[in-house]
Structure formats: C-alpha cells, structure tokens
C-alpha cells in the first residue's frame, strides 16, 4: 500500500515496492474520513472491515464479495452476512485478531475514525495500516461512498445510492424549508444506556438538526454526554426519542414504556402529550440513516408529511441495496 501523507503507510509502500506488487496498475487515490490522502497501488479486492457500516456500504456498491474479514458483531447480523459470502470472522471489533487478519492477506483494512481498535498498536507493529472510512454520519455519507467507490476501482458504483440519498434529503429539505426556527421542537435523544444523551455532531444530533429540531444536549460537552434524571426534567423536552438496539429481549414498545414509567417523568411535556418514541438504532447511523431522517422528521413535523409515505425510503433501500433492511419496526409508536 502507498500513502503520500500519513506515516502509518510507509512500511506497506516499501513492502509493495520490494515485492514488485505495484505492477503497471494505476494508483488508487482518495481521501478518508480523517482527511488523510490514501494511495493504494491497485483497487482493493480483499478487504477486512472492522466497521459494520463500511461493510454495508461495500455491499451497496456491489462489492460484498470482496470482504474477506468482518467483525463477529457484523457476522452475527443475518442481513449483512447473507451478502458477504467470502467473509470470515476476525473477532471482536474492539480487539480484532491481528493474526487472523494477517492470514487473510488484505489489500485494505477499514475501521471507524472515532472508534479505532484498542489494539491499534499491534496493527502498526505488524505493518497493517488502517483506513478510516466511517460511513455512518449522514453528513459524510456522500464523501465516504465516493471514497469507497475509488477504493474498489468502480467509478460509478455509488451513483444509484447517492441518487437515493439525494432524493430523500431533498424531500425533507423542501418540505421543512418554511418552518421558522421558533417552531423547531426541543428534543431529548437518549442512546442505548439510561441518560446517555446524544450531543453535538453525533449521528442522532445530525438527524434531528436535519429534521428541523433542537437537540437539548447539543450544548453539552462531548458527542455522548451523560446526563441526569433531574437535568432531563429541568429541560422538559417537547419530544423524547429513545435509540434502541433491537434484540430478542429488547423491543421498541418495552423501551418506550420504560421511559414513560421513569420516576418524575409523568409531568414532562413529551410524556403528557404522548410524544415519546422508541427508534430503531439501525436507522440513526450508517448508509440507512437518510431513511431514519425521513422517520424523524415525520415525528417532529407530522403536519408537513401527511401526504408522504416516509417508510418508502427504507423499503426502496431494501429493494435496491440490502434485502431485508426494512424488516421489523422502525419506530414505536408508528408515524
């Protein structure tokens, strides 16, 4: 591998030159999510994904068969696993097995910029550079899709996905263009654990902002600030959205009920007005998040979307890119 900027790519450059692997193929150049310019000697045909959202993007671009290594969490997702026939588990996403990854002889190893493996030093020591392609925040999906397109050497692979993304983002923008800022509802977004708010520039914060809402935790420090029961009560949000990782023992309905039954919450505006929603985490981040934007805007401004089936965004996504992605509930209660 070749990289003109980050030091972490110098060793692979030397190895490629010494082994004569550069051949006559043209270099592949793109910018990753961290802003580094990445240069590879040829399109990647063997890819290890330590990032499930990047794996989903590769599937969208028709390159699921190039994924040779995937984290166990992603392998356990039947919707993803059905689209990656050549992938083997490389273990836990926090401490993936360097030995397994070395044995797979990847051309590229993709991970999150914000959540790099805890054993990143082992990767560097083994001469395995990490490419940071998040593919999970709605504001950078276009960039990351185009970067991934270059990584696999397929110039138009992202066109259909970007058209889908633009269609639904434009719809939301057009339908909410005349809503004045003083009509933006104040929203408390809670992550997986109790009182884990979603701060500024988190994926959920971007969705609420795009849907013309005010995230009451946006002024707190960090992307995932911890808050207290008293803080939420004092803020008295107009709407509460609980992000839920749906599992056999965790439903959207039960998660919403838990919020409604918290001590001191019965007098909250959101609870009294029946504006508490449990939201499937699969739609808050990653390539599907434009469909999540459509759902959230229909929560925040239902009067603007009475004539539009916002569920169509996810149904179309499933038809075009990832069969099964529209299975299960997106939000409870339904909007």
C-alpha positions, -999 to 999 in steps of 0.1 A, spaced: 0 0 0 11 35 -7 2 67 12 17 101 4 9 116 38 4 95 69 35 78 83 14 47 91 15 38 54 53 40 48 60 3 56 34 -11 32 48 12 5 83 -3 9 69 -38 10 49 -33 -21 79 -19 -40 103 -46 -28 79 -74 -38 71 -58 -71 34 -58 -64 28 -24 -77 30 -37 -113 16 -15 -140 -17 -7 -124 -26 29 -119 -26 41 -83 -59 45 -65 -61 78 -46 -89 90 -23 -93 109 10 -105 90 40 -128 103 68 -99 116 88 -88 138 59 -57 118 50 -50 112 14 -47 75 8 -29 59 -22 -32 22 -30 -12 5 -58 -44 -10 -72 -81 -13 -63 -87 -34 -32 -100 -69 -39 -95 -83 -4 -110 -61 23 -112 -65 60 -140 -44 76 -137 -36 113 -166 -12 107 -201 -27 100 -213 5 83 -184 4 59 -193 -33 52 -228 -22 44 -216 5 21 -194 -21 2 -225 -43 -2 -244 -13 -16 -216 -7 -41 -218 -43 -52 -185 -53 -35 -197 -75 -7 -178 -104 -22 -146 -85 -17 -150 -86 21 -128 -113 34 -128 -104 71 -156 -90 93 -161 -84 130 -181 -110 148 -208 -85 156 -214 -79 118 -212 -116 111 -240 -121 136 -262 -98 116 -281 -121 91 -289 -93 68 -252 -84 63 -239 -120 65 -261 -131 36 -243 -105 14 -207 -113 23 -201 -149 11 -163 -148 14 -161 -132 49 -145 -148 79 -148 -136 115 -118 -116 127 -132 -114 163 -144 -86 185 -144 -51 169 -126 -36 199 -97 -61 198 -98 -79 165 -73 -107 159 -42 -94 141 -31 -129 134 -64 -138 116 -62 -105 96 -26 -112 86 -36 -146 73 -63 -131 52 -37 -110 33 -60 -80 28 -54 -51 4 -72 -28 28 -84 -27 64 -112 -3 72 -122 10 106 -140 39 122 -120 71 127 -137 77 161 -136 41 174 -103 26 164 -94 -8 178 -79 -9 212 -50 -29 198 -42 -5 170 -5 -6 181 -4 -43 172 -17 -34 137 11 -8 132 37 -32 145 26 -58 120 27 -34 92 -11 -34 88 -23 2 82 -59 12 90 -80 32 66 -106 54 83 -140 53 65 -168 59 89 -198 55 65 -222 63 94 -229 100 98 -254 114 74 -233 145 68 -204 125 55 -221 96 37 -216 112 2 -179 116 8 -174 82 22 -194 65 -6 -173 82 -32 -141 73 -14 -152 37 -12 -160 37 -49 -124 47 -56 -111 21 -32 -127 -7 -51 -119 9 -85 -155 12 -97 -161 47 -110 -199 47 -110 -207 22 -83 -220 48 -59 -243 66 -83 -275 48 -75 -270 51 -38 -262 88 -40 -293 93 -61 -314 76 -34 -297 97 -7 -302 129 -25 -339 122 -32 -349 118 4 -326 145 18 -341 169 -8 -376 159 1 -371 166 37 -353 199 30 -381 211 7 -410 201 30 -394 218 60 -380 249 43 -407 273 55 -407 261 92 -394 290 113 -367 283 139 -391 292 168 -413 262 157 -385 237 160 -394 212 187 -369 207 216 -358 170 216 -341 148 241 -324 119 223 -312 91 246 -287 64 235 -286 28 244 -280 32 281 -300 53 306 -294 90 305 -267 88 278 -276 119 257 -266 124 221 -245 155 219 -235 178 191 -222 161 159 -233 127 170 -252 108 143 -286 113 160 -279 150 165 -273 154 128 -306 137 120 -326 159 145 -309 190 131 -317 180 95 -353 174 106 -355 209 120 -354 201 156 -334 214 186 -313 188 204 -314 199 240 -280 182 247 -262 199 218 -246 224 241 -231 198 264 -195 187 261 -188 156 240 -208 136 215 -223 113 241 -226 133 273 -240 116 304 -269 135 320 -292 130 350 -329 125 356 -330 159 371 -314 175 341 -340 160 317 -369 171 340 -355 206 342 -351 208 304 -387 195 299 -383 185 262 -412 186 237 -403 152 223 -382 123 236 -366 98 212 -350 67 227 -325 49 205 -328 11 208 -306 -17 196 -335 -41 189 -328 -77 202 -349 -107 210 -353 -95 246 -355 -57 238 -384 -43 219 -393 -8 209 -425 -9 228 -409 -20 261 -382 6 257 -408 33 253 -427 21 283 -395 23 304 -391 60 295 -428 67 303 -426 50 337 -394 67 350 -398 85 383 -406 121 378 -413 118 341 -451 118 342 -452 156 343 -429 161 313 -444 178 283 -433 149 260 -449 123 282 -482 142 288 -485 149 250 -477 112 241 -446 124 222 -422 96 234 -408 74 207 -385 44 206 -364 44 175 -345 15 158 -308 22 161 -302 8 126 -317 39 111 -298 65 132 -264 57 117 -249 43 86 -260 41 50 -297 37 60 -298 69 80 -314 90 53 -344 67 58 -341 75 95 -341 112 87 -375 108 70 -389 90 100 -376 115 125 -389 145 105 -423 128 105 -421 127 143 -410 163 146 -433 178 119 -461 154 111 -482 181 96 -457 185 68 -457 148 58 -494 138 58 -493 131 20 -459 113 20 -451 77 30 -418 82 47 -415 44 51 -409 43 13 -374 54 18 -364 23 37 -384 0 15 -367 14 -16 -333 10 1 -341 -27 8 -352 -33 -28 -322 -16 -43 -293 -23 -20 -298 -46 10 -326 -71 10 -342 -74 45 -331 -40 57 -368 -30 60 -377 -59 83 -390 -51 117 -402 -18 132 -385 15 126 -402 35 153 -428 29 180 -454 41 180 -456 41 142 -457 75 125 
